[in-house]
Amino acid sequence: MRLEVWVPIALSCVMAIVAIVTLAKNTKKDTAADAVQRASMTADLKYIRSSVDDIKLENRSMQRDVGELKIRVTEIDQSVKSAHKRLDDMQKGHNV
């Protein structure tokens, strides 16, 4: 065969090899970028999970505190009612 036939075939082969190498290189870069993105997302999710857990604990503590305050307010309310009754009784005793 003549040189005019081999040169285009050789150039085509070289270009095909360059294209394959470039594709492989870009695939590795994409894979690395995906790994970095996944690692970042995983770290973000862990932070969010930790924050939610903290909020849940704080909410439980606040619910406990509110429950204790309800009991205390009820006790104070009963005490105030009792004091008012005693005062009313004392006023009735002095008015008679």
Secondary structure by P-SEA (a helix, b strand, c coil): ccaaaaaaaaaaaaaaaaaaaaaaaaaaaaaaaaaaaaaaaaaaaaaaaaaaaaaaaaaaaaaaaaaaaaaaaaaaaaaaaaaaaaaaaaaaaaac
